[in-house]
């Protein structure tokens, strides 16, 4: 569980760097990273790809967090917030 949280934090940082999304904040990046790591792991498990290594978890988490960041950006741009 601890590795999952650490991977989520690193994934949030990496996805924010990849998406050039620095206006959010550190806590938002951590939250998106943890949620994205969970989503990424779930999606990759559905297609039969798993990883037990820390690096694999970070890569899968970064991909999931990038998708979560993209989804949040799409929702935010098409809403009246």
mmCIF file of the N, C-alpha and C atoms, coordinates in Angstrom:
data_MODEL
# 
_entry.id   MODEL 
# 
loop_
_atom_site.group_PDB 
_atom_site.id 
_atom_site.type_symbol 
_atom_site.label_atom_id 
_atom_site.label_alt_id 
_atom_site.label_comp_id 
_atom_site.label_asym_id 
_atom_site.label_entity_id 
_atom_site.label_seq_id 
_atom_site.pdbx_PDB_ins_code 
_atom_site.Cartn_x 
_atom_site.Cartn_y 
_atom_site.Cartn_z 
_atom_site.occupancy 
_atom_site.B_iso_or_equiv 
_atom_site.pdbx_formal_charge 
_atom_site.auth_seq_id 
_atom_site.auth_comp_id 
_atom_site.auth_asym_id 
_atom_site.auth_atom_id 
_atom_site.pdbx_PDB_model_num 
ATOM 1   N N  . UNK A 1 1  ? 0.824   -1.197 0.000   1.00 0.00 ? 1  UNK A N  1 
ATOM 2   C CA . UNK A 1 1  ? 0.000   0.000  0.000   1.00 0.00 ? 1  UNK A CA 1 
ATOM 3   C C  . UNK A 1 1  ? 0.870   1.263  0.000   1.00 0.00 ? 1  UNK A C  1 
ATOM 4   N N  . UNK A 1 2  ? 1.953   1.227  0.773   1.00 0.00 ? 2  UNK A N  1 
ATOM 5   C CA . UNK A 1 2  ? 2.840   2.385  0.825   1.00 0.00 ? 2  UNK A CA 1 
ATOM 6   C C  . UNK A 1 2  ? 3.492   2.639  -0.529  1.00 0.00 ? 2  UNK A C  1 
ATOM 7   N N  . UNK A 1 3  ? 3.900   1.564  -1.216  1.00 0.00 ? 3  UNK A N  1 
ATOM 8   C CA . UNK A 1 3  ? 4.481   1.726  -2.554  1.00 0.00 ? 3  UNK A CA 1 
ATOM 9   C C  . UNK A 1 3  ? 3.467   2.333  -3.507  1.00 0.00 ? 3  UNK A C  1 
ATOM 10  N N  . UNK A 1 4  ? 2.198   1.967  -3.344  1.00 0.00 ? 4  UNK A N  1 
ATOM 11  C CA . UNK A 1 4  ? 1.139   2.498  -4.207  1.00 0.00 ? 4  UNK A CA 1 
ATOM 12  C C  . UNK A 1 4  ? 1.015   4.007  -4.019  1.00 0.00 ? 4  UNK A C  1 
ATOM 13  N N  . UNK A 1 5  ? 1.085   4.475  -2.783  1.00 0.00 ? 5  UNK A N  1 
ATOM 14  C CA . UNK A 1 5  ? 0.980   5.913  -2.510  1.00 0.00 ? 5  UNK A CA 1 
ATOM 15  C C  . UNK A 1 5  ? 2.213   6.646  -3.023  1.00 0.00 ? 5  UNK A C  1 
ATOM 16  N N  . UNK A 1 6  ? 3.391   6.083  -2.783  1.00 0.00 ? 6  UNK A N  1 
ATOM 17  C CA . UNK A 1 6  ? 4.628   6.708  -3.275  1.00 0.00 ? 6  UNK A CA 1 
ATOM 18  C C  . UNK A 1 6  ? 4.613   6.761  -4.801  1.00 0.00 ? 6  UNK A C  1 
ATOM 19  N N  . UNK A 1 7  ? 4.192   5.663  -5.432  1.00 0.00 ? 7  UNK A N  1 
ATOM 20  C CA . UNK A 1 7  ? 4.101   5.654  -6.892  1.00 0.00 ? 7  UNK A CA 1 
ATOM 21  C C  . UNK A 1 7  ? 3.081   6.677  -7.367  1.00 0.00 ? 7  UNK A C  1 
ATOM 22  N N  . UNK A 1 8  ? 1.987   6.840  -6.645  1.00 0.00 ? 8  UNK A N  1 
ATOM 23  C CA . UNK A 1 8  ? 0.974   7.833  -7.010  1.00 0.00 ? 8  UNK A CA 1 
ATOM 24  C C  . UNK A 1 8  ? 1.488   9.255  -6.913  1.00 0.00 ? 8  UNK A C  1 
ATOM 25  N N  . UNK A 1 9  ? 2.263   9.538  -5.869  1.00 0.00 ? 9  UNK A N  1 
ATOM 26  C CA . UNK A 1 9  ? 2.842   10.878 -5.706  1.00 0.00 ? 9  UNK A CA 1 
ATOM 27  C C  . UNK A 1 9  ? 3.815   11.163 -6.849  1.00 0.00 ? 9  UNK A C  1 
ATOM 28  N N  . UNK A 1 10 ? 4.693   10.208 -7.135  1.00 0.00 ? 10 UNK A N  1 
ATOM 29  C CA . UNK A 1 10 ? 5.634   10.393 -8.244  1.00 0.00 ? 10 UNK A CA 1 
ATOM 30  C C  . UNK A 1 10 ? 4.905   10.477 -9.581  1.00 0.00 ? 10 UNK A C  1 
ATOM 31  N N  . UNK A 1 11 ? 3.853   9.688  -9.739  1.00 0.00 ? 11 UNK A N  1 
ATOM 32  C CA . UNK A 1 11 ? 3.078   9.730  -10.975 1.00 0.00 ? 11 UNK A CA 1 
ATOM 33  C C  . UNK A 1 11 ? 2.398   11.079 -11.153 1.00 0.00 ? 11 UNK A C  1 
ATOM 34  N N  . UNK A 1 12 ? 1.877   11.639 -10.077 1.00 0.00 ? 12 UNK A N  1 
ATOM 35  C CA . UNK A 1 12 ? 1.259   12.968 -10.156 1.00 0.00 ? 12 UNK A CA 1 
ATOM 36  C C  . UNK A 1 12 ? 2.264   14.032 -10.558 1.00 0.00 ? 12 UNK A C  1 
ATOM 37  N N  . UNK A 1 13 ? 3.457   13.962 -9.993  1.00 0.00 ? 13 UNK A N  1 
ATOM 38  C CA . UNK A 1 13 ? 4.509   14.905 -10.348 1.00 0.00 ? 13 UNK A CA 1 
ATOM 39  C C  . UNK A 1 13 ? 4.899   14.751 -11.817 1.00 0.00 ? 13 UNK A C  1 
ATOM 40  N N  . UNK A 1 14 ? 5.123   13.503 -12.250 1.00 0.00 ? 14 UNK A N  1 
ATOM 41  C CA . UNK A 1 14 ? 5.533   13.262 -13.632 1.00 0.00 ? 14 UNK A CA 1 
ATOM 42  C C  . UNK A 1 14 ? 4.445   13.661 -14.621 1.00 0.00 ? 14 UNK A C  1 
ATOM 43  N N  . UNK A 1 15 ? 3.196   13.343 -14.305 1.00 0.00 ? 15 UNK A N  1 
ATOM 44  C CA . UNK A 1 15 ? 2.117   13.686 -15.238 1.00 0.00 ? 15 UNK A CA 1 
ATOM 45  C C  . UNK A 1 15 ? 1.918   15.191 -15.325 1.00 0.00 ? 15 UNK A C  1 
ATOM 46  N N  . UNK A 1 16 ? 2.103   15.894 -14.219 1.00 0.00 ? 16 UNK A N  1 
ATOM 47  C CA . UNK A 1 16 ? 1.998   17.356 -14.253 1.00 0.00 ? 16 UNK A CA 1 
ATOM 48  C C  . UNK A 1 16 ? 3.114   17.945 -15.100 1.00 0.00 ? 16 UNK A C  1 
ATOM 49  N N  . UNK A 1 17 ? 4.304   17.356 -15.021 1.00 0.00 ? 17 UNK A N  1 
ATOM 50  C CA . UNK A 1 17 ? 5.416   17.815 -15.858 1.00 0.00 ? 17 UNK A CA 1 
ATOM 51  C C  . UNK A 1 17 ? 5.142   17.536 -17.331 1.00 0.00 ? 17 UNK A C  1 
ATOM 52  N N  . UNK A 1 18 ? 4.587   16.352 -17.622 1.00 0.00 ? 18 UNK A N  1 
ATOM 53  C CA . UNK A 1 18 ? 4.314   15.989 -19.015 1.00 0.00 ? 18 UNK A CA 1 
ATOM 54  C C  . UNK A 1 18 ? 3.204   16.847 -19.599 1.00 0.00 ? 18 UNK A C  1 
ATOM 55  N N  . UNK A 1 19 ? 2.220   17.199 -18.792 1.00 0.00 ? 19 UNK A N  1 
ATOM 56  C CA . UNK A 1 19 ? 1.072   17.953 -19.286 1.00 0.00 ? 19 UNK A CA 1 
ATOM 57  C C  . UNK A 1 19 ? 1.264   19.461 -19.136 1.00 0.00 ? 19 UNK A C  1 
ATOM 58  N N  . UNK A 1 20 ? 2.404   19.881 -18.620 1.00 0.00 ? 20 UNK A N  1 
ATOM 59  C CA . UNK A 1 20 ? 2.686   21.298 -18.373 1.00 0.00 ? 20 UNK A CA 1 
ATOM 60  C C  . UNK A 1 20 ? 1.562   21.942 -17.573 1.00 0.00 ? 20 UNK A C  1 
ATOM 61  N N  . UNK A 1 21 ? 1.160   21.286 -16.518 1.00 0.00 ? 21 UNK A N  1 
ATOM 62  C CA . UNK A 1 21 ? 0.035   21.742 -15.701 1.00 0.00 ? 21 UNK A CA 1 
ATOM 63  C C  . UNK A 1 21 ? 0.551   22.128 -14.323 1.00 0.00 ? 21 UNK A C  1 
ATOM 64  N N  . UNK A 1 22 ? 1.103   23.319 -14.185 1.00 0.00 ? 22 UNK A N  1 
ATOM 65  C CA . UNK A 1 22 ? 1.662   23.728 -12.906 1.00 0.00 ? 22 UNK A CA 1 
ATOM 66  C C  . UNK A 1 22 ? 0.752   24.664 -12.144 1.00 0.00 ? 22 UNK A C  1 
ATOM 67  N N  . UNK A 1 23 ? -0.362  25.085 -12.714 1.00 0.00 ? 23 UNK A N  1 
ATOM 68  C CA . UNK A 1 23 ? -1.210  26.043 -12.019 1.00 0.00 ? 23 UNK A CA 1 
ATOM 69  C C  . UNK A 1 23 ? -2.037  25.406 -10.918 1.00 0.00 ? 23 UNK A C  1 
ATOM 70  N N  . UNK A 1 24 ? -2.122  24.099 -10.896 1.00 0.00 ? 24 UNK A N  1 
ATOM 71  C CA . UNK A 1 24 ? -2.917  23.432 -9.871  1.00 0.00 ? 24 UNK A CA 1 
ATOM 72  C C  . UNK A 1 24 ? -2.249  23.612 -8.519  1.00 0.00 ? 24 UNK A C  1 
ATOM 73  N N  . UNK A 1 25 ? -1.479  22.727 -8.086  1.00 0.00 ? 25 UNK A N  1 
ATOM 74  C CA . UNK A 1 25 ? -0.816  22.820 -6.799  1.00 0.00 ? 25 UNK A CA 1 
ATOM 75  C C  . UNK A 1 25 ? -0.311  21.453 -6.398  1.00 0.00 ? 25 UNK A C  1 
ATOM 76  N N  . UNK A 1 26 ? 0.518   21.445 -5.405  1.00 0.00 ? 26 UNK A N  1 
ATOM 77  C CA . UNK A 1 26 ? 1.150   20.196 -5.009  1.00 0.00 ? 26 UNK A CA 1 
ATOM 78  C C  . UNK A 1 26 ? 0.132   19.175 -4.520  1.00 0.00 ? 26 UNK A C  1 
ATOM 79  N N  . UNK A 1 27 ? -0.814  19.602 -3.697  1.00 0.00 ? 27 UNK A N  1 
ATOM 80  C CA . UNK A 1 27 ? -1.819  18.653 -3.198  1.00 0.00 ? 27 UNK A CA 1 
ATOM 81  C C  . UNK A 1 27 ? -2.703  18.124 -4.322  1.00 0.00 ? 27 UNK A C  1 
ATOM 82  N N  . UNK A 1 28 ? -3.020  18.972 -5.279  1.00 0.00 ? 28 UNK A N  1 
ATOM 83  C CA . UNK A 1 28 ? -3.819  18.520 -6.424  1.00 0.00 ? 28 UNK A CA 1 
ATOM 84  C C  . UNK A 1 28 ? -3.037  17.510 -7.243  1.00 0.00 ? 28 UNK A C  1 
ATOM 85  N N  . UNK A 1 29 ? -1.741  17.738 -7.434  1.00 0.00 ? 29 UNK A N  1 
ATOM 86  C CA . UNK A 1 29 ? -0.915  16.793 -8.180  1.00 0.00 ? 29 UNK A CA 1 
ATOM 87  C C  . UNK A 1 29 ? -0.829  15.453 -7.459  1.00 0.00 ? 29 UNK A C  1 
ATOM 88  N N  . UNK A 1 30 ? -0.692  15.499 -6.136  1.00 0.00 ? 30 UNK A N  1 
ATOM 89  C CA . UNK A 1 30 ? -0.639  14.264 -5.360  1.00 0.00 ? 30 UNK A CA 1 
ATOM 90  C C  . UNK A 1 30 ? -1.961  13.510 -5.474  1.00 0.00 ? 30 UNK A C  1 
ATOM 91  N N  . UNK A 1 31 ? -3.075  14.234 -5.332  1.00 0.00 ? 31 UNK A N  1 
ATOM 92  C CA . UNK A 1 31 ? -4.388  13.587 -5.422  1.00 0.00 ? 31 UNK A CA 1 
ATOM 93  C C  . UNK A 1 31 ? -4.617  12.983 -6.799  1.00 0.00 ? 31 UNK A C  1 
ATOM 94  N N  . UNK A 1 32 ? -4.309  13.741 -7.839  1.00 0.00 ? 32 UNK A N  1 
ATOM 95  C CA . UNK A 1 32 ? -4.478  13.229 -9.203  1.00 0.00 ? 32 UNK A CA 1 
ATOM 96  C C  . UNK A 1 32 ? -3.544  12.056 -9.437  1.00 0.00 ? 32 UNK A C  1 
ATOM 97  N N  . UNK A 1 33 ? -2.348  12.121 -8.874  1.00 0.00 ? 33 UNK A N  1 
ATOM 98  C CA . UNK A 1 33 ? -1.395  11.029 -9.031  1.00 0.00 ? 33 UNK A CA 1 
ATOM 99  C C  . UNK A 1 33 ? -1.879  9.748  -8.385  1.00 0.00 ? 33 UNK A C  1 
ATOM 100 N N  . UNK A 1 34 ? -2.401  9.841  -7.178  1.00 0.00 ? 34 UNK A N  1 
ATOM 101 C CA . UNK A 1 34 ? -2.889  8.645  -6.491  1.00 0.00 ? 34 UNK A CA 1 
ATOM 102 C C  . UNK A 1 34 ? -4.112  8.084  -7.182  1.00 0.00 ? 34 UNK A C  1 
ATOM 103 N N  . UNK A 1 35 ? -5.046  8.946  -7.559  1.00 0.00 ? 35 UNK A N  1 
ATOM 104 C CA . UNK A 1 35 ? -6.241  8.492  -8.279  1.00 0.00 ? 35 UNK A CA 1 
ATOM 105 C C  . UNK A 1 35 ? -5.847  7.930  -9.640  1.00 0.00 ? 35 UNK A C  1 
ATOM 106 N N  . UNK A 1 36 ? -4.945  8.605  -10.326 1.00 0.00 ? 36 UNK A N  1 
ATOM 107 C CA . UNK A 1 36 ? -4.492  8.136  -11.635 1.00 0.00 ? 36 UNK A CA 1 
ATOM 108 C C  . UNK A 1 36 ? -3.740  6.823  -11.549 1.00 0.00 ? 36 UNK A C  1 
ATOM 109 N N  . UNK A 1 37 ? -2.939  6.657  -10.488 1.00 0.00 ? 37 UNK A N  1 
ATOM 110 C CA . UNK A 1 37 ? -2.230  5.389  -10.304 1.00 0.00 ? 37 UNK A CA 1 
ATOM 111 C C  . UNK A 1 37 ? -3.219  4.255  -10.089 1.00 0.00 ? 37 UNK A C  1 
ATOM 112 N N  . UNK A 1 38 ? -4.262  4.527  -9.333  1.00 0.00 ? 38 UNK A N  1 
ATOM 113 C CA . UNK A 1 38 ? -5.295  3.514  -9.122  1.00 0.00 ? 38 UNK A CA 1 
ATOM 114 C C  . UNK A 1 38 ? -6.011  3.188  -10.434 1.00 0.00 ? 38 UNK A C  1 
ATOM 115 N N  . UNK A 1 39 ? -6.390  4.238  -11.175 1.00 0.00 ? 39 UNK A N  1 
ATOM 116 C CA . UNK A 1 39 ? -7.073  4.038  -12.460 1.00 0.00 ? 39 UNK A CA 1 
ATOM 117 C C  . UNK A 1 39 ? -6.173  3.312  -13.448 1.00 0.00 ? 39 UNK A C  1 
ATOM 118 N N  . UNK A 1 40 ? -4.920  3.733  -13.535 1.00 0.00 ? 40 UNK A N  1 
ATOM 119 C CA . UNK A 1 40 ? -3.978  3.100  -14.453 1.00 0.00 ? 40 UNK A CA 1 
ATOM 120 C C  . UNK A 1 40 ? -3.772  1.637  -14.136 1.00 0.00 ? 40 UNK A C  1 
ATOM 121 N N  . UNK A 1 41 ? -3.621  1.330  -12.844 1.00 0.00 ? 41 UNK A N  1 
ATOM 122 C CA . UNK A 1 41 ? -3.451  -0.062 -12.439 1.00 0.00 ? 41 UNK A CA 1 
ATOM 123 C C  . UNK A 1 41 ? -4.676  -0.884 -12.787 1.00 0.00 ? 41 UNK A C  1 
ATOM 124 N N  . UNK A 1 42 ? -5.869  -0.336 -12.539 1.00 0.00 ? 42 UNK A N  1 
ATOM 125 C CA . UNK A 1 42 ? -7.109  -1.062 -12.838 1.00 0.00 ? 42 UNK A CA 1 
ATOM 126 C C  . UNK A 1 42 ? -7.254  -1.319 -14.337 1.00 0.00 ? 42 UNK A C  1 
ATOM 127 N N  . UNK A 1 43 ? -6.976  -0.316 -15.143 1.00 0.00 ? 43 UNK A N  1 
ATOM 128 C CA . UNK A 1 43 ? -7.114  -0.471 -16.596 1.00 0.00 ? 43 UNK A CA 1 
ATOM 129 C C  . UNK A 1 43 ? -6.085  -1.457 -17.136 1.00 0.00 ? 43 UNK A C  1 
ATOM 130 N N  . UNK A 1 44 ? -4.850  -1.337 -16.685 1.00 0.00 ? 44 UNK A N  1 
ATOM 131 C CA . UNK A 1 44 ? -3.818  -2.256 -17.165 1.00 0.00 ? 44 UNK A CA 1 
ATOM 132 C C  . UNK A 1 44 ? -4.095  -3.688 -16.723 1.00 0.00 ? 44 UNK A C  1 
ATOM 133 N N  . UNK A 1 45 ? -4.665  -3.876 -15.530 1.00 0.00 ? 45 UNK A N  1 
ATOM 134 C CA . UNK A 1 45 ? -5.035  -5.223 -15.095 1.00 0.00 ? 45 UNK A CA 1 
ATOM 135 C C  . UNK A 1 45 ? -6.136  -5.795 -15.965 1.00 0.00 ? 45 UNK A C  1 
ATOM 136 N N  . UNK A 1 46 ? -7.065  -4.944 -16.406 1.00 0.00 ? 46 UNK A N  1 
ATOM 137 C CA . UNK A 1 46 ? -8.155  -5.415 -17.276 1.00 0.00 ? 46 UNK A CA 1 
ATOM 138 C C  . UNK A 1 46 ? -7.623  -5.973 -18.592 1.00 0.00 ? 46 UNK A C  1 
ATOM 139 N N  . UNK A 1 47 ? -6.549  -5.387 -19.094 1.00 0.00 ? 47 UNK A N  1 
ATOM 140 C CA . UNK A 1 47 ? -5.979  -5.871 -20.355 1.00 0.00 ? 47 UNK A CA 1 
ATOM 141 C C  . UNK A 1 47 ? -4.879  -6.904 -20.129 1.00 0.00 ? 47 UNK A C  1 
ATOM 142 N N  . UNK A 1 48 ? -4.624  -7.266 -18.858 1.00 0.00 ? 48 UNK A N  1 
ATOM 143 C CA . UNK A 1 48 ? -3.684  -8.331 -18.562 1.00 0.00 ? 48 UNK A CA 1 
ATOM 144 C C  . UNK A 1 48 ? -2.250  -7.910 -18.325 1.00 0.00 ? 48 UNK A C  1 
ATOM 145 N N  . UNK A 1 49 ? -2.002  -6.627 -18.104 1.00 0.00 ? 49 UNK A N  1 
ATOM 146 C CA . UNK A 1 49 ? -0.643  -6.137 -17.852 1.00 0.00 ? 49 UNK A CA 1 
ATOM 147 C C  . UNK A 1 49 ? -0.543  -5.758 -16.382 1.00 0.00 ? 49 UNK A C  1 
ATOM 148 N N  . UNK A 1 50 ? 0.389   -6.381 -15.679 1.00 0.00 ? 50 UNK A N  1 
ATOM 149 C CA . UNK A 1 50 ? 0.617   -6.054 -14.277 1.00 0.00 ? 50 UNK A CA 1 
ATOM 150 C C  . UNK A 1 50 ? 2.100   -5.822 -14.047 1.00 0.00 ? 50 UNK A C  1 
ATOM 151 N N  . UNK A 1 51 ? 2.409   -5.172 -12.946 1.00 0.00 ? 51 UNK A N  1 
ATOM 152 C CA . UNK A 1 51 ? 3.807   -4.931 -12.598 1.00 0.00 ? 51 UNK A CA 1 
ATOM 153 C C  . UNK A 1 51 ? 3.958   -5.026 -11.091 1.00 0.00 ? 51 UNK A C  1 
ATOM 154 N N  . UNK A 1 52 ? 4.980   -5.728 -10.665 1.00 0.00 ? 52 UNK A N  1 
ATOM 155 C CA . UNK A 1 52 ? 5.285   -5.823 -9.245  1.00 0.00 ? 52 UNK A CA 1 
ATOM 156 C C  . UNK A 1 52 ? 6.470   -4.950 -8.865  1.00 0.00 ? 52 UNK A C  1 
ATOM 157 N N  . UNK A 1 53 ? 7.140   -4.359 -9.848  1.00 0.00 ? 53 UNK A N  1 
ATOM 158 C CA . UNK A 1 53 ? 8.302   -3.525 -9.540  1.00 0.00 ? 53 UNK A CA 1 
ATOM 159 C C  . UNK A 1 53 ? 7.872   -2.080 -9.296  1.00 0.00 ? 53 UNK A C  1 
ATOM 160 N N  . UNK A 1 54 ? 8.685   -1.370 -8.552  1.00 0.00 ? 54 UNK A N  1 
ATOM 161 C CA . UNK A 1 54 ? 8.391   0.028  -8.251  1.00 0.00 ? 54 UNK A CA 1 
ATOM 162 C C  . UNK A 1 54 ? 8.395   0.865  -9.524  1.00 0.00 ? 54 UNK A C  1 
ATOM 163 N N  . UNK A 1 55 ? 9.352   0.627  -10.409 1.00 0.00 ? 55 UNK A N  1 
ATOM 164 C CA . UNK A 1 55 ? 9.420   1.398  -11.653 1.00 0.00 ? 55 UNK A CA 1 
ATOM 165 C C  . UNK A 1 55 ? 8.193   1.153  -12.518 1.00 0.00 ? 55 UNK A C  1 
ATOM 166 N N  . UNK A 1 56 ? 7.762   -0.085 -12.607 1.00 0.00 ? 56 UNK A N  1 
ATOM 167 C CA . UNK A 1 56 ? 6.564   -0.403 -13.388 1.00 0.00 ? 56 UNK A CA 1 
ATOM 168 C C  . UNK A 1 56 ? 5.328   0.263  -12.823 1.00 0.00 ? 56 UNK A C  1 
ATOM 169 N N  . UNK A 1 57 ? 5.228   0.291  -11.488 1.00 0.00 ? 57 UNK A N  1 
ATOM 170 C CA . UNK A 1 57 ? 4.084   0.954  -10.859 1.00 0.00 ? 57 UNK A CA 1 
ATOM 171 C C  . UNK A 1 57 ? 4.104   2.451  -11.129 1.00 0.00 ? 57 UNK A C  1 
ATOM 172 N N  . UNK A 1 58 ? 5.298   3.052  -11.129 1.00 0.00 ? 58 UNK A N  1 
ATOM 173 C CA . UNK A 1 58 ? 5.408   4.487  -11.391 1.00 0.00 ? 58 UNK A CA 1 
ATOM 174 C C  . UNK A 1 58 ? 5.023   4.793  -12.834 1.00 0.00 ? 58 UNK A C  1 
ATOM 175 N N  . UNK A 1 59 ? 5.484   3.968  -13.772 1.00 0.00 ? 59 UNK A N  1 
ATOM 176 C CA . UNK A 1 59 ? 5.158   4.186  -15.188 1.00 0.00 ? 59 UNK A CA 1 
ATOM 177 C C  . UNK A 1 59 ? 3.659   4.025  -15.413 1.00 0.00 ? 59 UNK A C  1 
ATOM 178 N N  . UNK A 1 60 ? 3.081   2.953  -14.894 1.00 0.00 ? 60 UNK A N  1 
ATOM 179 C CA . UNK A 1 60 ? 1.639   2.741  -15.046 1.00 0.00 ? 60 UNK A CA 1 
ATOM 180 C C  . UNK A 1 60 ? 0.869   3.851  -14.346 1.00 0.00 ? 60 UNK A C  1 
ATOM 181 N N  . UNK A 1 61 ? 1.321   4.254  -13.170 1.00 0.00 ? 61 UNK A N  1 
ATOM 182 C CA . UNK A 1 61 ? 0.668   5.348  -12.455 1.00 0.00 ? 61 UNK A CA 1 
ATOM 183 C C  . UNK A 1 61 ? 0.775   6.668  -13.183 1.00 0.00 ? 61 UNK A C  1 
ATOM 184 N N  . UNK A 1 62 ? 1.927   6.933  -13.793 1.00 0.00 ? 62 UNK A N  1 
ATOM 185 C CA . UNK A 1 62 ? 2.097   8.181  -14.547 1.00 0.00 ? 62 UNK A CA 1 
ATOM 186 C C  . UNK A 1 62 ? 1.184   8.202  -15.765 1.00 0.00 ? 62 UNK A C  1 
ATOM 187 N N  . UNK A 1 63 ? 1.042   7.071  -16.418 1.00 0.00 ? 63 UNK A N  1 
ATOM 188 C CA . UNK A 1 63 ? 0.116   7.004  -17.559 1.00 0.00 ? 63 UNK A CA 1 
ATOM 189 C C  . UNK A 1 63 ? -1.323  7.217  -17.099 1.00 0.00 ? 63 UNK A C  1 
ATOM 190 N N  . UNK A 1 64 ? -1.697  6.579  -16.003 1.00 0.00 ? 64 UNK A N  1 
ATOM 191 C CA . UNK A 1 64 ? -3.043  6.762  -15.461 1.00 0.00 ? 64 UNK A CA 1 
ATOM 192 C C  . UNK A 1 64 ? -3.290  8.185  -14.995 1.00 0.00 ? 64 UNK A C  1 
ATOM 193 N N  . UNK A 1 65 ? -2.291  8.782  -14.334 1.00 0.00 ? 65 UNK A N  1 
ATOM 194 C CA . UNK A 1 65 ? -2.431  10.157 -13.868 1.00 0.00 ? 65 UNK A CA 1 
ATOM 195 C C  . UNK A 1 65 ? -2.498  11.135 -15.036 1.00 0.00 ? 65 UNK A C  1 
ATOM 196 N N  . UNK A 1 66 ? -1.748  10.856 -16.102 1.00 0.00 ? 66 UNK A N  1 
ATOM 197 C CA . UNK A 1 66 ? -1.825  11.714 -17.289 1.00 0.00 ? 66 UNK A CA 1 
ATOM 198 C C  . UNK A 1 66 ? -3.217  11.654 -17.899 1.00 0.00 ? 66 UNK A C  1 
ATOM 199 N N  . UNK A 1 67 ? -3.786  10.476 -17.952 1.00 0.00 ? 67 UNK A N  1 
ATOM 200 C CA . UNK A 1 67 ? -5.153  10.333 -18.463 1.00 0.00 ? 67 UNK A CA 1 
ATOM 201 C C  . UNK A 1 67 ? -6.150  11.051 -17.557 1.00 0.00 ? 67 UNK A C  1 
ATOM 202 N N  . UNK A 1 68 ? -5.960  10.940 -16.241 1.00 0.00 ? 68 UNK A N  1 
ATOM 203 C CA . UNK A 1 68 ? -6.841  11.630 -15.302 1.00 0.00 ? 68 UNK A CA 1 
ATOM 204 C C  . UNK A 1 68 ? -6.707  13.144 -15.450 1.00 0.00 ? 68 UNK A C  1 
ATOM 205 N N  . UNK A 1 69 ? -5.485  13.632 -15.613 1.00 0.00 ? 69 UNK A N  1 
ATOM 206 C CA . UNK A 1 69 ? -5.268  15.067 -15.819 1.00 0.00 ? 69 UNK A CA 1 
ATOM 207 C C  . UNK A 1 69 ? -5.921  15.550 -17.107 1.00 0.00 ? 69 UNK A C  1 
ATOM 208 N N  . UNK A 1 70 ? -5.786  14.749 -18.163 1.00 0.00 ? 70 UNK A N  1 
ATOM 209 C CA . UNK A 1 70 ? -6.405  15.097 -19.434 1.00 0.00 ? 70 UNK A CA 1 
ATOM 210 C C  . UNK A 1 70 ? -7.926  15.147 -19.290 1.00 0.00 ? 70 UNK A C  1 
ATOM 211 N N  . UNK A 1 71 ? -8.490  14.151 -18.599 1.00 0.00 ? 71 UNK A N  1 
ATOM 212 C CA . UNK A 1 71 ? -9.934  14.108 -18.400 1.00 0.00 ? 71 UNK A CA 1 
ATOM 213 C C  . UNK A 1 71 ? -10.412 15.310 -17.590 1.00 0.00 ? 71 UNK A C  1 
ATOM 214 N N  . UNK A 1 72 ? -9.682  15.664 -16.547 1.00 0.00 ? 72 UNK A N  1 
ATOM 215 C CA . UNK A 1 72 ? -10.057 16.844 -15.759 1.00 0.00 ? 72 UNK A CA 1 
ATOM 216 C C  . UNK A 1 72 ? -9.969  18.117 -16.583 1.00 0.00 ? 72 UNK A C  1 
ATOM 217 N N  . UNK A 1 73 ? -8.963  18.213 -17.423 1.00 0.00 ? 73 UNK A N  1 
ATOM 218 C CA . UNK A 1 73 ? -8.818  19.401 -18.277 1.00 0.00 ? 73 UNK A CA 1 
ATOM 219 C C  . UNK A 1 73 ? -9.969  19.504 -19.272 1.00 0.00 ? 73 UNK A C  1 
ATOM 220 N N  . UNK A 1 74 ? -10.371 18.377 -19.860 1.00 0.00 ? 74 UNK A N  1 
ATOM 221 C CA . UNK A 1 74 ? -11.489 18.373 -20.806 1.00 0.00 ? 74 UNK A CA 1 
ATOM 222 C C  . UNK A 1 74 ? -12.786 18.776 -20.103 1.00 0.00 ? 74 UNK A C  1 
ATOM 223 N N  . UNK A 1 75 ? -13.017 18.216 -18.923 1.00 0.00 ? 75 UNK A N  1 
ATOM 224 C CA . UNK A 1 75 ? -14.226 18.555 -18.171 1.00 0.00 ? 75 UNK A CA 1 
ATOM 225 C C  . UNK A 1 75 ? -14.218 20.029 -17.791 1.00 0.00 ? 75 UNK A C  1 
ATOM 226 N N  . UNK A 1 76 ? -13.090 20.520 -17.332 1.00 0.00 ? 76 UNK A N  1 
ATOM 227 C CA . UNK A 1 76 ? -12.990 21.911 -16.906 1.00 0.00 ? 76 UNK A CA 1 
ATOM 228 C C  . UNK A 1 76 ? -13.191 22.873 -18.076 1.00 0.00 ? 76 UNK A C  1 
ATOM 229 N N  . UNK A 1 77 ? -12.635 22.555 -19.251 1.00 0.00 ? 77 UNK A N  1 
ATOM 230 C CA . UNK A 1 77 ? -12.763 23.447 -20.407 1.00 0.00 ? 77 UNK A CA 1 
ATOM 231 C C  . UNK A 1 77 ? -14.184 23.483 -20.961 1.00 0.00 ? 77 UNK A C  1 
ATOM 232 N N  . UNK A 1 78 ? -14.938 22.404 -20.775 1.00 0.00 ? 78 UNK A N  1 
ATOM 233 C CA . UNK A 1 78 ? -16.298 22.350 -21.321 1.00 0.00 ? 78 UNK A CA 1 
ATOM 234 C C  . UNK A 1 78 ? -17.367 22.560 -20.268 1.00 0.00 ? 78 UNK A C  1 
ATOM 235 N N  . UNK A 1 79 ? -17.009 23.170 -19.156 1.00 0.00 ? 79 UNK A N  1 
ATOM 236 C CA . UNK A 1 79 ? -17.982 23.443 -18.114 1.00 0.00 ? 79 UNK A CA 1 
ATOM 237 C C  . UNK A 1 79 ? -18.026 24.939 -17.847 1.00 0.00 ? 79 UNK A C  1 
ATOM 238 N N  . UNK A 1 80 ? -18.919 25.340 -16.989 1.00 0.00 ? 80 UNK A N  1 
ATOM 239 C CA . UNK A 1 80 ? -19.085 26.757 -16.675 1.00 0.00 ? 80 UNK A CA 1 
ATOM 240 C C  . UNK A 1 80 ? -18.477 27.123 -15.334 1.00 0.00 ? 80 UNK A C  1 
ATOM 241 N N  . UNK A 1 81 ? -17.408 26.447 -14.900 1.00 0.00 ? 81 UNK A N  1 
ATOM 242 C CA . UNK A 1 81 ? -16.777 26.756 -13.626 1.00 0.00 ? 81 UNK A CA 1 
ATOM 243 C C  . UNK A 1 81 ? -16.099 28.082 -13.676 1.00 0.00 ? 81 UNK A C  1 
# 
